[in-house]
Amino acid sequence: MEAATILQLPATGRAQERVQVSGDRILIESLTLVDRGLATFMRGRPEADHAALAARAVRIGLVALQDAGTSLDVDVVRREFEAMVRQAEALNDRVTAQVDEILRANFADGEGRLPRTLEAFLGDRGQLRTFTRDLFDGERRDSAIGRMRLLLGSYFDGDASRLAQLLDPTRLGSPLHQFRTEVARGFEQLNERLTAIEAAATARASERARSSAKGADFEDLVEDLLAHSLRSTDHLLERTSDAAGDMLRSRKGDFVITLDPKTVNGARLRIVVECKDRSISGRAMREELDEARRNRDAAVALVVFSAAHAPAGIAPFDVRQGSVYCVVDPQAPDAATLEAALRLARLLAAIAVRQAGTEIDAAAVRDALARIGPELDALRALKTRLTTIATASSAINAGLDQLRDAVLARIADTEAALSAGRGSASAGGGSASA
């Protein structure tokens, strides 16, 4: 390879002798181009492509110089452009005609391939209409509907159908026959168990009636009724049947109700409650109530009898020798009856207490209790008639309810009298004794 020389531009006469033009050829001898960026670009290409890349570069450069040095023929360019436009318009017309022909052949109304195909399948006489008519024709036995009707008829139509045979519990081979047998056996076992449970319950009830547990059950019932009556008040209810009181080793007094001091002008009042689910004589009951009052430091005693063991003539409640007697039926407990008896006991406690600084109109309270007496007598009379005259039970029950409401009204009047007495005491500053 000859030693490379640098071609200096603009060239001298000797340098021009190194570039020769002969016919359609241009010969450049020992040309060296000094340019760092272009040298880096050439090194990045494969060595085998260097000669072709150099020749391409010279051609591009000469063409650029030729275009820069030559003025364009505007008329030639215009004629060539117009010729190209005419060719493009002719080509567009041919393409448009061909597309229109294709669209008409496929989508024209009536004659197009698509309308003819859709009519053949979806028209009034098309294949789909014929297929669906044959498939769902109920009059044809070989149609789908006819076959389904025949098949379902064999399973569901008539007593001889398959379903009737399967659902017949009296048929030996039906599934319901075994189910019926199992259910009957289960009811027999359930009947035996219920009989055994009833017998055991009867035995336990008989044993419970002879034991102290029955009394505990009645105490639970009375506790629920007392709690219901005192729910909206600040009175305190305590169950004391298992706790000793003020007397040595005495547990008399099943419940103690401590009245809210705000309702009795600051006095400390207690009501002792005894529950009796057994028969007891009148004298023994009075002695037990006196002991319960002393044992629980109570002003008044309230005894609650079950209906089966209540003394004659006290239903639904009565006042005897300063104590309140009440009757509650465990099978149909009446909370209103016990609430009325409890309110009556509160009035008696207000009369019995004597405390300095407490003003109570005892005369008004005694008058109210005296007015309650006739209602209680009428109430007992109606209860007696109710046990002997079954045909008049509805009217008597209505009378009982009216009298009970009258008793509650009397008690409310008495409570109002107590409130009035407290107001007078606050105004006058005096004291009175009951």
ROTORSE-753221 format. One line per field, with one value per residue (C-alpha): residue number from 0; x, z, y. Coordinates in nm, 3 decimals. Each point is the difference from the previous one (the first is absolute). Last residue first. Layout:
BEGIN
num <- NUM;...
px <- X;...
pz <- Z;...
py <- Y;...
END
This chain:
BEGIN
num <- 433;432;431;430;429;428;427;426;425;424;423;422;421;420;419;418;417;416;415;414;413;412;411;410;409;408;407;406;405;404;403;402;401;400;399;398;397;396;395;394;393;392;391;390;389;388;387;386;385;384;383;382;381;380;379;378;377;376;375;374;373;372;371;370;369;368;367;366;365;364;363;362;361;360;359;358;357;356;355;354;353;352;351;350;349;348;347;346;345;344;343;342;341;340;339;338;337;336;335;334;333;332;331;330;329;328;327;326;325;324;323;322;321;320;319;318;317;316;315;314;313;312;311;310;309;308;307;306;305;304;303;302;301;300;299;298;297;296;295;294;293;292;291;290;289;288;287;286;285;284;283;282;281;280;279;278;277;276;275;274;273;272;271;270;269;268;267;266;265;264;263;262;261;260;259;258;257;256;255;254;253;252;251;250;249;248;247;246;245;244;243;242;241;240;239;238;237;236;235;234;233;232;231;230;229;228;227;226;225;224;223;222;221;220;219;218;217;216;215;214;213;212;211;210;209;208;207;206;205;204;203;202;201;200;199;198;197;196;195;194;193;192;191;190;189;188;187;186;185;184;183;182;181;180;179;178;177;176;175;174;173;172;171;170;169;168;167;166;165;164;163;162;161;160;159;158;157;156;155;154;153;152;151;150;149;148;147;146;145;144;143;142;141;140;139;138;137;136;135;134;133;132;131;130;129;128;127;126;125;124;123;122;121;120;119;118;117;116;115;114;113;112;111;110;109;108;107;106;105;104;103;102;101;100;99;98;97;96;95;94;93;92;91;90;89;88;87;86;85;84;83;82;81;80;79;78;77;76;75;74;73;72;71;70;69;68;67;66;65;64;63;62;61;60;59;58;57;56;55;54;53;52;51;50;49;48;47;46;45;44;43;42;41;40;39;38;37;36;35;34;33;32;31;30;29;28;27;26;25;24;23;22;21;20;19;18;17;16;15;14;13;12;11;10;9;8;7;6;5;4;3;2;1;0
px <- -9.751;0.201;0.015;0.276;0.011;0.215;-0.305;0.094;0.205;-0.256;-0.280;0.184;0.059;-0.370;-0.091;0.229;-0.165;-0.343;0.115;0.108;-0.346;-0.163;0.221;-0.104;-0.364;0.061;0.169;-0.303;-0.230;0.210;-0.030;-0.374;-0.026;0.211;-0.208;-0.319;0.131;0.091;-0.349;-0.160;0.214;-0.047;-0.381;-0.059;0.253;-0.186;0.159;0.369;-0.079;-0.255;0.272;0.232;-0.286;-0.046;0.374;0.004;-0.308;0.171;0.318;-0.198;-0.176;0.336;0.173;-0.203;0.133;0.351;-0.054;-0.136;0.300;0.236;-0.176;0.012;0.368;0.094;0.372;0.270;0.342;0.239;0.036;-0.098;-0.311;-0.059;-0.327;-0.199;0.264;0.042;-0.373;0.020;0.297;-0.194;-0.286;0.247;0.124;-0.353;-0.074;0.321;-0.083;-0.339;0.144;0.261;-0.270;0.146;-0.184;0.130;0.174;-0.328;0.085;-0.193;0.084;-0.020;0.116;0.090;-0.134;-0.240;-0.139;0.003;-0.123;0.107;-0.142;-0.137;-0.011;-0.327;0.121;0.364;0.234;0.150;-0.103;0.015;0.359;0.031;0.195;0.058;0.080;0.140;0.016;0.253;0.298;0.303;0.067;-0.021;-0.263;-0.227;0.062;-0.086;-0.330;-0.071;0.072;-0.231;-0.278;0.044;-0.002;-0.327;-0.161;0.098;0.239;-0.043;0.292;0.132;0.059;0.228;0.086;0.082;0.155;-0.060;0.264;-0.014;0.286;-0.160;0.145;-0.332;-0.162;0.050;0.354;0.095;-0.049;-0.167;0.204;-0.176;0.105;-0.071;-0.037;-0.058;0.080;0.356;0.056;0.334;-0.005;-0.239;0.130;-0.014;0.159;0.039;-0.144;-0.348;0.144;-0.071;0.050;-0.209;0.105;-0.246;0.124;-0.307;-0.069;0.071;-0.173;-0.309;0.203;0.250;-0.289;-0.148;0.336;0.065;-0.348;0.072;0.340;-0.162;-0.256;0.279;0.178;-0.318;-0.023;0.360;-0.085;-0.122;-0.336;-0.112;0.341;-0.049;-0.334;0.143;0.298;-0.228;-0.222;0.304;0.136;-0.335;-0.020;0.356;-0.073;-0.317;0.183;0.274;-0.251;-0.187;0.327;0.087;-0.341;0.034;0.339;-0.141;-0.280;0.252;0.222;-0.291;-0.121;0.350;0.019;-0.329;0.103;0.275;-0.256;0.038;-0.274;-0.259;-0.189;0.218;-0.094;0.244;0.217;-0.301;-0.169;0.324;0.030;-0.348;-0.275;-0.207;-0.014;0.249;0.340;0.266;-0.157;-0.156;0.339;0.141;-0.300;-0.012;0.377;-0.026;-0.284;0.184;0.315;-0.195;-0.058;-0.350;-0.114;-0.288;0.221;0.213;0.311;0.278;-0.182;-0.089;0.347;0.167;-0.232;0.047;0.377;0.016;-0.175;-0.359;-0.091;0.360;0.287;0.220;-0.069;-0.086;0.329;0.193;-0.184;0.053;0.376;0.061;-0.158;-0.291;-0.291;0.152;0.368;0.250;0.239;-0.009;-0.073;0.298;0.234;-0.113;0.037;0.351;0.100;-0.143;0.177;0.330;-0.023;-0.091;0.281;0.255;-0.117;0.024;0.354;0.115;-0.140;0.178;0.330;-0.025;-0.074;0.313;0.220;-0.132;0.058;0.358;0.086;-0.142;0.204;0.336;0.218;0.316;0.336;0.276;-0.161;-0.130;0.345;0.172;-0.247;0.054;0.379;-0.028;-0.230;0.228;0.312;-0.175;-0.117;0.356;0.130;-0.269;0.072;0.375;-0.055;-0.251;0.257;0.146;-0.331;-0.137;0.089;0.341;-0.170;-0.201;0.316;0.177;-0.300;0.023;0.378;0.008;0.313;-0.100;0.273;-0.031;0.279;-0.153;-0.353;-0.135;-0.340;-0.170;-0.280;0.243;0.339;0.023;0.342;0.076;0.378;0.083;-0.212;0.240;0.288;-0.180;-0.080;-0.319;-0.232;0.017;0.311;-0.004;0.201;0.218;-0.026;0.296;-0.083;-0.142
pz <- 11.472;0.152;-0.125;-0.062;-0.070;-0.249;-0.154;-0.372;-0.013;0.213;-0.229;-0.304;0.178;0.077;-0.364;-0.111;0.249;-0.126;-0.356;0.114;0.148;-0.324;-0.191;0.240;-0.061;-0.377;0.034;0.190;-0.272;-0.267;0.194;0.024;-0.375;-0.071;0.240;-0.163;-0.340;0.149;0.142;-0.337;-0.174;0.273;0.009;-0.124;0.242;0.314;0.305;-0.019;-0.157;0.270;0.263;-0.204;-0.034;0.375;0.055;-0.234;0.165;0.338;-0.144;-0.151;0.331;0.185;-0.239;0.142;0.346;-0.142;-0.146;0.331;0.183;-0.242;0.043;0.379;-0.011;-0.183;0.004;0.103;0.073;0.205;0.273;-0.100;0.067;-0.250;0.005;-0.226;-0.277;0.028;-0.049;-0.317;-0.130;0.070;-0.215;-0.281;0.031;-0.007;-0.315;-0.162;0.094;-0.171;-0.307;-0.049;-0.049;0.003;-0.207;0.098;0.313;0.117;0.229;0.319;0.226;0.376;0.127;0.365;0.259;0.167;-0.328;-0.325;-0.310;-0.344;-0.301;0.169;0.382;0.077;0.067;0.084;-0.298;-0.061;-0.360;-0.120;0.116;0.293;0.012;0.346;0.040;0.333;0.105;0.184;-0.055;0.223;-0.184;0.305;0.172;-0.305;-0.071;0.360;-0.023;-0.337;0.144;0.296;-0.229;-0.228;0.294;0.122;-0.344;-0.054;-0.275;-0.331;-0.240;-0.278;0.231;-0.092;0.266;-0.084;0.244;-0.069;0.114;0.073;0.080;-0.009;-0.222;-0.100;-0.093;-0.380;0.019;0.246;-0.272;0.169;0.111;-0.110;0.190;-0.135;0.148;0.359;0.283;-0.007;0.376;0.143;0.267;-0.090;-0.213;-0.320;-0.127;-0.375;-0.220;-0.048;-0.027;-0.359;-0.021;-0.187;0.016;-0.087;-0.263;-0.220;-0.363;0.054;0.338;-0.127;-0.237;0.276;0.226;-0.268;-0.070;0.372;0.043;-0.272;0.148;0.343;-0.149;-0.143;0.335;0.170;-0.240;0.077;0.368;-0.062;-0.023;-0.307;-0.153;0.032;-0.175;-0.263;-0.049;-0.045;-0.241;-0.192;-0.015;-0.126;-0.255;-0.115;-0.034;-0.194;-0.217;-0.065;-0.093;-0.226;-0.165;-0.059;-0.155;-0.203;-0.129;-0.099;-0.189;-0.168;-0.096;-0.144;-0.194;-0.132;-0.111;-0.183;-0.130;-0.212;-0.185;-0.019;0.244;-0.131;0.291;0.004;-0.363;-0.110;-0.223;-0.162;-0.063;-0.151;-0.237;-0.132;0.063;0.205;-0.288;-0.187;0.159;-0.127;-0.310;-0.084;0.027;-0.272;-0.233;0.047;-0.051;-0.321;-0.129;0.090;-0.176;-0.308;-0.089;0.149;-0.208;0.133;0.239;-0.284;0.178;-0.209;-0.335;0.032;0.129;-0.297;-0.260;0.144;0.013;-0.358;-0.148;-0.119;0.192;-0.030;0.239;-0.178;-0.373;0.057;0.177;-0.285;-0.268;0.196;0.036;-0.364;-0.138;-0.246;0.223;0.144;-0.096;0.262;-0.169;-0.372;0.068;0.232;-0.252;-0.287;0.213;0.102;-0.368;-0.113;0.282;-0.080;-0.368;0.087;0.256;-0.260;-0.251;0.262;0.100;-0.365;-0.053;0.314;-0.110;-0.341;0.174;0.213;-0.301;-0.189;0.301;0.052;-0.362;0.007;0.312;-0.147;0.309;0.024;0.024;0.247;0.309;-0.176;-0.144;0.336;0.171;-0.271;0.042;0.377;-0.027;-0.252;0.213;0.308;-0.190;-0.124;0.358;0.134;-0.274;0.082;0.382;-0.011;0.041;0.301;0.190;0.124;0.331;-0.132;-0.275;0.254;0.204;-0.317;-0.080;0.342;-0.013;-0.351;-0.226;-0.340;-0.203;-0.373;-0.158;-0.350;-0.090;-0.330;-0.126;-0.266;-0.246;-0.277;0.160;0.290;0.179;0.353;0.084;-0.264;0.202;0.291;-0.214;-0.121;0.352;0.189;0.202;0.191;0.102;-0.074;0.268;-0.121;0.065;-0.070;-0.265;0.097
py <- 0.876;0.284;0.357;0.256;0.377;0.197;0.170;0.005;-0.318;-0.176;0.114;-0.139;-0.330;-0.027;0.074;-0.282;-0.235;0.105;-0.071;-0.347;-0.045;0.107;-0.246;-0.276;0.085;-0.009;-0.338;-0.127;0.133;-0.171;-0.325;0.058;0.045;-0.308;-0.206;0.122;-0.110;-0.337;-0.025;0.071;-0.261;-0.262;0.018;-0.356;-0.146;0.109;-0.162;0.098;0.338;0.077;-0.029;0.224;0.249;0.008;0.044;0.302;0.146;-0.024;0.152;0.286;0.056;0.017;0.242;0.291;-0.081;-0.008;0.347;0.129;-0.149;0.175;0.331;-0.035;-0.087;0.319;-0.066;0.249;-0.150;0.215;-0.254;-0.351;-0.201;-0.277;-0.199;0.233;0.012;-0.376;-0.045;0.209;-0.204;-0.322;0.129;0.068;-0.358;-0.140;0.201;-0.124;-0.360;0.029;0.176;-0.274;-0.263;-0.351;-0.264;-0.347;0.128;0.161;0.290;0.084;0.297;0.068;0.340;0.037;0.246;-0.241;-0.133;0.199;-0.187;-0.116;-0.197;-0.197;0.024;-0.182;-0.353;-0.052;-0.045;-0.345;-0.082;0.361;0.046;0.235;0.328;0.149;0.370;0.122;0.366;0.218;-0.226;-0.061;-0.330;-0.230;0.213;0.008;-0.373;-0.091;0.185;-0.166;-0.345;0.060;0.117;-0.302;-0.239;0.150;-0.019;-0.361;-0.098;-0.182;-0.003;0.223;0.293;0.291;0.262;0.363;0.250;0.367;0.248;0.372;0.236;0.346;0.273;0.156;-0.331;0.006;0.140;-0.273;-0.264;-0.294;-0.300;-0.318;-0.313;-0.347;-0.350;0.118;-0.236;-0.120;-0.009;-0.114;0.273;0.279;0.289;-0.206;-0.320;-0.040;-0.277;0.150;0.350;0.098;0.376;0.261;0.367;0.277;0.247;-0.044;-0.101;-0.371;-0.031;-0.187;-0.220;-0.082;-0.098;-0.226;-0.167;-0.052;-0.149;-0.257;-0.089;-0.038;-0.238;-0.212;-0.001;-0.114;-0.292;-0.088;-0.050;-0.353;-0.179;0.197;-0.064;-0.374;0.019;0.233;-0.231;-0.300;0.187;0.118;-0.356;-0.130;0.279;-0.070;-0.374;0.066;0.251;-0.257;-0.269;0.240;0.100;-0.368;-0.058;0.317;-0.118;-0.340;0.169;0.230;-0.296;-0.193;0.301;0.058;-0.364;0.038;0.339;-0.159;-0.212;-0.380;-0.095;0.241;0.157;0.312;0.080;0.269;-0.224;-0.167;0.333;0.131;-0.298;0.049;-0.254;0.241;0.244;0.215;0.073;-0.242;-0.156;0.334;0.166;-0.226;0.035;0.374;0.026;-0.203;0.215;0.319;-0.121;-0.100;-0.371;-0.004;0.294;0.209;0.200;0.135;0.129;-0.157;-0.002;0.364;0.085;-0.168;0.150;0.347;-0.046;-0.135;0.296;0.014;0.317;0.112;-0.072;-0.256;0.050;0.364;0.056;-0.164;0.200;0.323;-0.082;-0.100;0.313;-0.018;0.102;0.313;0.032;-0.126;-0.248;0.080;0.363;0.027;-0.171;0.224;0.311;-0.109;-0.058;0.333;0.182;-0.173;0.099;0.358;0.022;-0.123;0.257;0.271;-0.114;-0.004;0.349;0.125;-0.159;0.170;0.329;-0.045;-0.082;0.302;0.225;-0.134;0.055;0.351;0.086;-0.105;-0.006;0.208;-0.193;0.072;-0.132;-0.309;-0.080;0.060;-0.232;-0.260;0.031;-0.049;-0.296;-0.167;0.060;-0.144;-0.305;-0.066;0.029;-0.238;-0.252;0.007;-0.017;-0.290;-0.281;0.181;-0.034;0.335;0.171;0.096;0.198;0.210;0.072;0.118;0.220;0.166;0.050;0.152;-0.003;-0.138;-0.175;-0.060;-0.213;0.000;0.105;-0.139;0.119;-0.217;0.070;0.098;0.057;0.246;0.007;0.121;-0.031;0.264;0.242;-0.039;0.107;0.316;0.106;-0.100;0.220;-0.223;-0.200;-0.370;-0.178;-0.283;-0.371;-0.231;-0.250;-0.344
END
